[in-house]
Amino acid sequence: MNTLNFFTYQGEARKTAIYPDVGYNLVYPTLGLNGEAGEIAEKVKKLFRDADGKRTSEFRNQMEDELGDVLWYVAALCDEMRFSMANVAKKNLEKLDDRQSRNKLSGSGDNR
């Protein structure tokens, strides 16, 4: 597949959204996102427990699949909120650029 942008991804992902009240349901994709992030955390935990931190090709493939699942749920949440993934990504980069220019990348809190 050629280069894929957020607009195209979000539209294609939307075609596979099958859950109760699609378009009016923040709960399902929020819980799904949390579940998929948890699966990533479990895989990383087991990487250090069972493989001494060695990233095998199997581990990398599993992580790529799970990250794709996370991306799908982000797209679903963006749809539920009537957000464009591209705008969300752009806004996030602008926020990070602003923090970097003010030397505030480190630290905690949303409004730094």
Beta strands, then each sheet from edge to edge (+ up, - down):
end
